[in-house]
Amino acid sequence: MTKQRKRIVGVGIVAIVAAVTAVGAAPGFEGFTFEPKIRVIRHANGLGAAGTVNLRNVGTTSVTIDAITPAGGCDPSITVSPTGPFTIAAGGMQVLTLTCPPSLPVGMRRCNFTASSADVLATSFLAVCETQGTNVLAWPPTPVLSFGTVPVGSTSAIQTIQLSNFGSAGMNVATLQLQLDDDNFLIGTPCNPNAIGCDVSGIGPAAGSATTVAVMCRPTKSGAITGHLHGIGSNGFHASDTVTLLCTGSGAAGPAIQVTPPTVDVGNVEVANGSGSAIVTVRNVGSGMLMVNSLSVTSSILGAANDWAIQIAGQCNNVPCPLAGSQQLNLTTVLDPSAPGPRTSTLIVAYNDGANRTSEVSLGGTGVAPTLNLVSGATLDFGVVPVGTPVTQAFVVGNFGNRALTDGAITPNPIGAPFTIQPNPLVVPVSPPNTSVNVTCGSSAPTTADTTIALSSPSAFGSSSVSVNLRCEVRNTELLVSPTSTQLGEIRTQSAVQTKTYMVTSTGSGSQAIPVTSVALASANPNLAIASPTGAATTPFMINMTVNPTVDGPIDTSIVITPTNGGLMPIAVPVTGLVTTPGYEVPPEVSLGTFCVGQSTSATNVALKSTGTATLGLTAPALQMNPAPFDLAFTTPVQYPATLPAGTQAMVQVSPKRRMVPGPVDDVLVWTTDATPATRTTTLRAEFVDDGGAIAPSMLEFGKVPIHTQTANGQRVTLQNCDVSPLTITSIHADEPFAIDGTTPATLLPGESASISIVFRPTQVGAATGTLQITAAQLNGQVLTVALSGEGIAGGGGGGDDDDPFHGDRTSFYACGVCNSSNPTGLIAVTVGLAIALLPRRRRRRG
């Protein structure tokens, strides 16, 4: 399946405007709500449980719900009934039953269920099944956190509570799962960023220790609010109680934004013709006018921001959009992944509630696809095969994706005499190890065949088809060689010298000895030598060929054995392979930036680059410290051990864990390969501060981007105010060809943060560097800076395609991930779109 690269910005705008118009045409959806929006069901291991959720229509018209569907990645055994269709009258309610089966593993299993009507998402709720095992965790006695009165739309001061592990030695919690059952509260530490729930590794609690959990109240309504905090280990160790959370929302003095939920995850989405959706609402929960200025998607994963589209409905079908009190926008976030692996991004909502500010939503989702790669040579030459003596050889395919390839086919099938092939249909598990496909050449009569077969998979990412040429000569011969051919595969320079042995015998009447005039290579190769014999010999005899890999390059020759009797045909033994030299490099040190104590942190990419000609074998990179002060997430590849083709790179994301005290933190990232040296390290550094401002990451790399295009390649910079007084921004500037996308904040209140989207718009071919500079009156002359780099290319590209390890064209997808026009009527978008309306559409095409 050939993936088309992303087209120019207008294609995305046309599609998004059309989708926005469709969604906006469905009135009343903002009048639907699930009660509660988060449903946590606790049950003992092996017992299961059920609970109810109410879907209420608070609109003014009846609407038919077509389906209640789970998001991708949900455990299919978690069910809701009824699933539709059903009609809810205005003011009416439908009761749904959520079932957590006894078969669920211990720990928390989350599933987002969405109600839709006429293929339009209406609203959603989060189902959480908490399967409990051993009760060894405990909150303090009578666990209650009271936050007092908090203005609607504001965030309270943080309160902390300890979760202790009273288990015996060895009863440790490796991954702690936390969950709130009311979205008026947020978990801070150890979640990163703030969230209604998270799974955190490496923070315990170990037996005899405790973990600190920070919670805050962010009321979205006036009046008394009660919620609960759940804690459980992924191994089922749990606390019998929950923490009761109390808060009273008071009326806001002015406009106040509510963006919910703070995180969405659409789960696993097939790269081939798949998509996943989730709903985000932007609501004015205060009084006065709230202006939503722009929406933008950013990502530190190259190409991921482009994979998200935002469909707008509700009060407006475009931005900027003014929202009066209680009015809202309904945003449908749609992931159409362009590659396997995490497509994690951030939706930045820029708004004005009297000052320019931003709010963020973490967008989660994973592209899922296999790849189909020919690992061995493209020709399988059997040489001379005796009549009636079949010979089997194999070629090797790899799958460097993140799911098994199950829809492979080999054509033609059958391939015809003298060849037979197994297996067919073709199934290729994720590499390593690679998969061998056996081909047999044999016939009861002389024949010569030169055939090409195609291996294909409609779901494969990159190239959906690879070809292998099969050659075989079956003949009656008095001179026999075993083996009839040799495939050396990929061999590395400086590896041990190999000796390949061939037995030459004779057949026919009486099996008479046959003299030969010469044994030699058909063409010289610096990596091969015939050790014996090198001249005349008489059957039976042995040939020793030494393989001493010293020079990079292909091996494509044959051992030619010429009989003395001119009436007998020479025999050629094909020898193929590839000599390579491994090499790789990693950055010796990476600064992740500065962060405020107690606030969320952001991720930075760190890459290992293959600089040699050899395919590298990788084991999982790891942090040296235990427990580590950083979180490590695999981006490309996502599973280890892994294979890294020459000239590509492996990438991880590193983010500092939240800290409550100022000071530097550092750790060492250890990379492990099968090259020499086997390990290299990257020192990671970050700084936490409790006054002034902070900015992260310290650098952004945009990869290869076509010139004169509007590729949605935004990456996020987080600006934080670490001080007790407001931070007044005096200037924010990005050097061309880098630019700031969307509005920027003018003031940050104490403890407030803002996200800035930076895009790369090259106009010239070649490397480009620049700097983002931010100054503020309270920084006493300090300039907050981020280094920017990228490369403009003449065509193709699209944000680092040449660095991806899958060796294939990426999926075609929208160049514009979101609707971010300053024209509230959308006329500019429509005009640009009509000008290019004949360009190919977004969905993938198969070649």
N, C-alpha and C positions, 0 to 999 in steps of 0.2 A: 504494500500500500504506500504510494508516494504521497508525502505530506506537502501541501502547498505552503509556502511561507506567507507570513502575514502581509496583507495589502495595506494601502495607505489609509489614513485616518478616516476618510469619508465613509468607507465601507462599514466600519464599526458604528459611526454616527447614524447612518441610515437604519441599520438593524436595531440599534438602541432606541431611536426615535419611534420606529414602528412598534417595538415592544412596549414602550412607554405609553403610546397612544392606546394600545390594546388593553393594557392593565388599567389605565386611567378611565377607560370606558365602562369598567365594572363598578358601579356605585355601591356604596354601603359596606364594602369590605372592612373599612376601618371600624365598623360597628360590631365586628366579631371578636370574641376573646375567649381564651381557655381559662378556666378557674379550677385549680391554680395553674399558673404558667409553668411551675416546676413541681412535679409529683415524685416524691421519694417514697419507695416502698421497701421496708426493712423485713427481711425474712431469714430464717435459719437455713443453713446449708442442707439441701436435700428435701426441703418442704415446699418452697414456692409460696406465693401470695398473690393477692389481687387488690385493686383499688379503683376508685372512680375519678374521672375528670369531667367537668361540665363544659360543653361548648355552647356559649351564649350568644344570641343575636340581639345586640342592643341597637341595631339600626331600625330603619323605618319601613323596610320591605322584606318579604320572604325571599330566602335564597336557598337553592339546592346545593348541598355539598356533594360533589361527585365522589371524592375519595379522601380517606385519611391514610397517608403513606409515610413510611419511615424513611429517614435520610440514609444515604449510602454508608456502609460500614456498621450499621446497627446489627446486633445479634438477632437473627431471624426468629428466634424462639420468643422474643419479647413481642407481645401482640396487643392490639387494641381492637375492640369491637363495639358497635358496628363500624365497618370501614366505609360505608356508603354504598349507593347514594341514599341520601335522606334530605328532607326539607325542614328548615327551621323557620317558623313564622317570626315576624317582628316581635321582639320582646320574649321570644321563646327560648328553649334550651334543650339540648340533646345530651344525655348522660352517656359517657363512654367508659367502658371497663378495660383497665390496663392489667395485664397478666404477666407476672414474673414466674416462670416455670421452675420446678425443682431441679432441672438439669443445668441451671446457670452456674458457672464456676464462682468460687468465693471472690469477694471484692465488689466494686461498683461497675455496673454496666449502664452506660447512658445511651439514650436513643431519642432523637428529635423527630416528632411526628408533626406532619403538616396537613392542614385541611385546605382543599382546593376546590374551585368551582370553575367550570369551563376552561380547564387547564391554567387557571390563574391562582397563584398561591394566596390564601386568605389570611391565615394565622397559624401559629405553631405552638407546641408546648414540649417541654423536656421531660422525658420519663427516665427515672433512675431506679434501677433494681439493686439494692444493697444486700448482697448475700453474705451472711455472717458466719464466721467459723468460731474461733476461740476468743473468749472475752478476756483480753489481757491489757487493754488500753483503758484509760480513765481520764475524764476531765476533773477539775477540782469539785469538791462537794457542792451540790446545788448550783450547777453552772448556769449563770445568768450574766449577760452583758447588757447594760442599759445605757443608751446613747442620749437620752434626754430629748429635748426638742431641737429639731434640725429643719431649717427652711427647705421647702420643696425645691429640688434641683441642686441643692448644695450637698457637700460631703462632710460628714462629721469628722471629729478627731478619731484617730485610730485607737482601738482598744485591743489588748492582747490577752491570750489565755493559753495555758499549757496543756498539752496532751501528753500524758505520761504512759510509759510502758512498764508494767509491773510483772512481766513475764520472767521466767527463769533464763539463765544464760543460754544464748543462742536463739532465743525467740525474738528475733529482730524484725522490724518492718523495713523492707528495702524500698518499697514505693508506698507513699502515703496518699490516699485518695480523700479529698475534701469536697463537700457539697453543701450548698445552701438550698433551702426550699422556698425562698422568697427573694425576688430580684430587686427588692428595696435595700438589700445588703450586698456587700462585696467583701471578698477575701483578699487581703493584701499578702504579706509574707505568710507562707512560702510560695504562694502562687505568683507567677510573673508572666504577664501583667496582672492587674487586679481582675478578678473573675468571680463568677457565681459558683465555680467548681474547677478543680484541677487535680491532676495526678503528678506528684513530685517525687523524683528519685534522689537518693543520696542524702536525705535529711533525717532519716529515722522515723520514729524514735527506736533506737536500739534498746535492748533489755536494760532496765535500770536507768534510763535517761528520758528526756522529754523534748518535745518540739514546740516551739512558739508559733502560734497562729494569730495573725492580725486580722481584725474585722472592722469594717466601717459601715455606717448607715448613709444611704443616699436616697432619701424618700422621693417617690414620684407622685405622692398624693398627700393630702392633709389628713390628720387624724392618727389614731393609734395603729401601730404596725407591729406585728409579731412574726418572727421567723425562727428557724432552727439551723444550727450548724452540725453537720454529720462528719464523722471521721472514721476511716477504716483503712486497714492495710490491704494491699492487693493480695495478700496471703490469707485474708479473712479475719485477721486479728482486729478486734473492734472494741469500742466503748459501748457499754449498755445504755448510757444516756446520750442525749444530744444537748447542745448548748442553746438555751433560750435567748433570743435576741429581741430587745425591746427598743422601740423608737417612736417618736411622735413627730409627724410632719406638720409644719406650719406653712401658711400661705406665703408664697414668694412675693417680694416687694416689686419685682419686675419680671421680664421674661426669663425663663429658665429652661434649659434644654434637657431632655431625657433621651438618650440613645440606648436602646435595648435590643438584644442582649449585648454585653460588652465583647463577647466572643461567639462566633458561630463556627461550626465544623460540618461540612457536607460529606465527610467520610471519603471512602474510596470511590473514584469515578474513572470509568474506562476512558482511555485516551481515544480509542477508536469509537467515534460517534456516541460518546457519553456526555452527560452533564449532571450537575448536582446543584440544588438550590436551597437557600435558607432565607428567612425573613428578618429584616432589621427595621425597627421603627424609630423615627425621629419626631419627637413630640415636644410641644411647648407646654410644660406643666406649670408655668407661672402666668403672670399677667403682662399685658403690653405686647408689643410686636417683636417676635424673634425672626431674624433674617438668616435663612440657610443660604450661604453664599456659593459654595461649590462642594463637589464631591470628587475625590481622587483616590486611586488605588496605588499603593506603593509596595515594593517588596525588595528584600535584599537577595532573593533568589532570582537570578537573571531569567527574564522571560515570564516569570510568574504573574506579575501585575497585569500583563496583557491577557492572561487567561480568565480574568474576572470581568463580567459585565454587570452593570447595575441598572435594574429596571425601576422606574419611579412611578408611583401612583399615590393616591390620597389627595391632599389639598392642591398639589401641583403635579404636572407631569414633566417638569424641567426645573432647573435651578439657574439663577437665584430664585428663592421661593420665600415669601413672607408667611409666617405662621402666627396667627393670633392665639390667645390662650385656649388650650385643649385641642387645637388643630395639630395634624400630624402628617408626615410623609411615610409611605410604606415603601421600603426598598427591598426588592428581591435581588439577592446576590447570587449570581449564576456562575459556576465554575465549569469551564470547558477546557480541560487540561491539554497543554500542548506537548507534554513529555511525561514519562513516568517519574514518580517521586513527589516529595512535598511541593505544594504550590502555595505555601503559606504567604499571606499578604496582609496588608493593613488598609482598611477603608478610613480615609480622613474626611471628616465632616467639618468644613470650615463654616463658622456662623458668627453672628454679631448679636450680643445681648446687651449692647451698650458699648462693647469693645470687641474687637476681632479676636476670636478664640478658635480652638479646634477640639474635637472629640474624636476618639478612635474606636474602631471595632476590629478585633483580630479575626481574620478570615482564614479558616483552616480547611484543608482538603488535600487529597493525595491522588495524583494521576496514576492509574494502574494499566500496565501493558507489558507484554513480552516483547522481545526483539528476536530477530532471526538473522544470525551472523554466520557466515562461512568462515570457520577458524582455520581449516586446512586449505591446501591449494585448490584452485578452481578446476584442475584436471586430475583425474584418477586414471592413470595409465597402467594396465595390467601387464604390458609387455607381451611375450609369446607364451600362450597357454596350450599345453598338449591336448589333443583331441581326447575326450573322455575323462579328463582330469580337471574338474572345476577348481578355481582359485577364488578365494574371498579376500577382498580388501575393504578398507573403510575410509570414508571421509568424515570430517568432524564439524559439527555445528555448535554454536553457543547461543545462549539466551542471557543477555545482560540487562534484562528488564527486571520487574519486581513481581511478576506472576508467571506461572507455567504457561507455555505455549501448548494449547490443546487442540487447535484447529488447523494444524499443519497438513499439507498435502504434497505428494510427490507426483509429478506428471511428466511424461505420460505414464499411465499405470494400466496394464503392465507395460514395462519399457521395451519388451521385445528381446528375442534371442540375439546374442547369447547371454543377456544380462537378467538377473533377478535381484530384487532389492527388498530389504527389511530394515526398520519397520515402516509400514504404510497403512493407516494414516500416521503422520509424524507427531510425536509428543516430545517436547523439549523442556525439561525442568530448568529452573533458574540456575545459571552457572555460578561458581564451579560446583561439580565437575562439568565439563562439556559433554556433549552427546555424540556417540559414534553411530553412523549409519552404514550398515554392512551391504556391500554389493558383491555379487558372485558372478564371475564370468566362466561359462562352461558350455560345451557343445559336443555332440556325437559326430559332428562333421566339420570340416574346415570352414572357417568364416572369418571375416574381418569386419569389425564394427567400430564406428565413431559416432557416439550418440550424446546429445545434450539433454539433461533432465533439469526440471525446475522444481525448487522447493518453495512453497508459498504459504502464507498465513494471512487471512484478511484482518486479523487483529494486531499484527506485528507493528511495532513502532519503527519508524525509519523506513528502510527498504522492506517491502512485503514479499519480495521474491529474490532468491539467489539461484545461480545456475552452476551446474557441475558437468564438465565434459568427461565422458567415459570412453576410453579407448581400449580395445582388446583385439588381439590376433590369435585365433584358434587354428592350429595347423598340425599336420602330421610332421613330426620332426624327430630326427635321430639324435639331436643334441638337446639336452634338457638342462635347465638352470632352476635352482630353487634357493631362495624365493625368486619369483619372476619379475618383481619390481620392489623398490624401496621408497617409502615416504618418510623423510626425516622430520617433517614438520618444522616448527620454529625452534632453532637451536641458538644458543648464545655464544658469543665470542668469549674466549678464555675458559669455556667449560671443558670438562674432561674429554680427552681424545677417545673416540669410539672406534671400534673395529666391527665392520659388517662382513659376515662370511657368507659366501655363495658356493653351493655344491653344483659342480658341472658333471653330468653323467651322460651316458648314451643309451639308446633303446633301439628297437628294431630286431632283425633276425640275429640271434646269438648275442645281442648286446655287445657288438664288437667295439673295441677301443677306437676312439676317433681322435686323431691328432688335430690340434689347432695351431694356426700360424701366429695369432696375436690376441692379446687381451688388453684393451685400452679404453680410456674414456673417450666418448665421441667428441667432446669439447672440454678443454682444460678448465678446471675450477680450482682456485687457490685453496679451497677448504677440503679438497678431496685428493686422495692418492691411491693408486693400486699398489698394494704392498707385494702381493704374489698371486699368481705368476704375472710377470710383465711381458712375457714373450711366448714362445712355443710351449705347448704342454700336450698331454694325452689324457683323455678321460679314463677313469674318473679323477678329478682333481678339484682343489678348492681355490677360490679367489678370496683374498682378504683386501677389503677396501678400508682405509683409515679416513676418519672424519675428524679433522682438526680445525674447528671453527675459529678463524682469525680475521676474516674480512667480511664486513656487512654486505649482504646482497642475496639475490635468489640463487638457488642451485637448481639447474634444469639441464640435465645431461643424461647420459646412459653409459653403461659398461657394454662395449661391443666385443663379442667373442666371434672370431672369424675362423671357420674350419679350413684346414689345408686343402681338403678335397673341394675343388671349385664347384662341384655339383651340389654341395650342401649350402644352404642359406645361412648367413651369419645370424646371430641372435643378439638382440639389444635388450639390456635390462635397465628400464627407466629408473633414474634417481632424481628425486625432487626434494626441495626443502627451502628454508629461508634462514639465513644467518643474521642475527640481530645483536645489538648491544644495549643493555638496560641503562637507564639513567633517570634520575628524578631530582627535583629540588622543592624545598619548602621554605617559607619565609623564616628567618631566624628569630624574628620578634614581631609581634603585632600588638599595637595599642588599641584597645577597644573604645576608649574615650573616657569621659568623666560622667559621674552619676550622683544624684542627690541621695543622701542616706534616707532610707525608708520608702523611696519611690521605686517604680518599676524600672527595669533595665531593658536594653534592646540588643539584638544580635548583630554579629559581624561575621562575614564570610572569611574562612581561612582555607587555602587550597594547596594541594600537592599536585605539582605539574610533572607529567612524564616528558622528559627531555631526550630520551633515547629512541631507539628504533624497536625495542622489544616490548612485548606485552608484559605488564607488571602484574604480579599477584599481590593483593593487599589483604592484610588482616585489619580488624577494626581499630581505628585510631582511638587513643584513650588519654585521659588526663592523669597526670602523675600523682596528684595528691588525693588522699582518701580520708575524710570527705573532701570533695573538690569545691573550691569557691566559684566555679563556673558550671554552667549547664552546657552539654554537648549534644548537638542534634545532627544526624547524618542527612545530607542533602543529595549528593551524587557521588557514589551509589548510595542506596538506602539500606542495602543488606551486605553483610560481610560473612565469610571471606568473599572477596570480589576480584574481578579481572579488569584491568585498566588498559585499554588499547594505547598504542604508541601515539604521542602527540596530544593526548587529552588530559583531563585533570579530575581529581577527586576533590570534593568540596564538603566541608562541614560548617555548621553555624555554631558560634560560641557566644554565650551571653553570661554576664556576671550574675550570680545569685544576689538577691536583694540583701542589703546590709543595714543595720541600725546604728553603726558607728562609722566615723570618717576614717580615711586612710587608704593606702594603696593595697591592692590585692594582686597576686600573680600566681601563676601555675605554669606547668609545662605540658604541652600537647605532644604526645609521642606518636609518630607515624611508623608503621612497620610494613616492610615490603619483602619480596624475595630477591631483591637486588643487593648490591654491595655499595655502601654499608646497609645492613638490614634495617636500621632505625635512624631516623633523624628527628629533631625536636624543634618545636616552635614555642618560644616563651610568650605567654599571654599576660598582658598588664592592663589594669583598670584602676581608676582613682575615684573614691567616694568622698564627697565634700558636703559640709553642712552650712555653708554660706556662699553668697554670690550665685553664679550660674553654672550649669553643666551642659555639655553637648556630647552626643554620641550618634553614630560611631565617629571615629576620628578620620576615616577615609571611606570613599565610595568608589567602586570600580564597576563601570557599565559594560565592559566587554566591547564586542564589535557591533556597531550600529550603522545601518545604511544612511548615507548623507541625504539631505533634503527630504526627509520623511518625518512623520509625526508619530513614530512608534511610542506606545504607552509604556515607557521604561522607567517610570518614576520610582525612586528609592527614598526611604524615609530618613530624615534627620530629626532627632528628638532633642528639644530644648527644654531645660528644666530650671525652675527657680528654687534654689536651695535656701533662700534667705527668709527672714521673718518680715521683710518689707517687700512691697511690690517691685517688680523688675520692669523698668520702662525701656522698651527697645527703641534705639535711635536709628539703626540701619541694619538691613539684611541684604546682602549682595552676593550674587554668584557670577563668577567670570564666564563669559561666553567661550565655547558654545553650550555651556551648562546654563540652566535657567530654573527659576522657582515657579512651580505650578500651583496656582490657587492663591488665596489670600493668606497673609501672614499676620501673626499676633502683634499688637502694639504694646500690650502690657500682660505680664504674668503675675498673678497673685501669689502670695506665699504658698509654697508647696504645689503650685500649679505647673503643668507641663504643656507643651504644644508640639505638634508634629508639622514638619515642613517637607513638602514633596519636591525633590530635585530631579530634573529630567536632563537628558543629554540629547542635543539637537545638532549634530555635526553638519557642517557645510563643506568641509574639505576632507579628502582622504588622508588618513594618517593618524598618529597618536595625538591625543589632546589632553592637556592637564589644566587644572584651574583650582580655585579655592572658594569655598563658601565662608563668608565673614559676617559675624553678628556682633554688634556693639550695643551696649546699654549704659545708661547714665550711672547706674549703681556699680558697675564693674571696675571703676577706678582705672580706666585706660586699658583693661584687659580685653582682648579680642578673642571671641570664641570662633575657632576655625575647623573646617573639614576639608581634607584634600580630596580633589575630584579627578578622575581619570577615565579615559575611554578611547576607543579607536573608531574613526570614521572609515567606512568601506564603501566601494562603488555600488554594490548591489548585494542582494541576499542578506546574509547576516541575521540581524534581528535580535541582537543582544546576546552575543556569546555562543552562537551555534557551533562555531568551530571548536569550542572547548567541550562540547558534550560528548560523552563516551559511547553514544549509541550509533554514531556514524550514519546518520540518516537525516533526510529533510524533516524539519519539524512540521507539526500539524498546522494547517491554515487556521487562523483565528483572528478575532477582531484586533485592529490596531488601536482602537479606542476602547479602553476597558470600562469607562464610565462616561456619563453625560456631564460635561463640565463646561457648559457654555455660559457666557455672561449675558447672552441674549435670551430673556425669559420666554419669548415666543417660540424659540427653537428654529427660527427662519434661517439663520446662518447654517445650522447643521443640515437642514433639509436642502438648501441650495447647494452646498458642497456635495451632499450625498447624491443629488440628482445628476450632478455633473459627471459622476463616475458610477452611475447605477448599473452600468453594464459589466462592471468588473465581477470576478467570481465571488460567490457568496461564501460565508464563513465556514460552513460545514465541510468536513474533510471529503476529498475525492480520492477514489482509488484508481491507480494507474495500472 
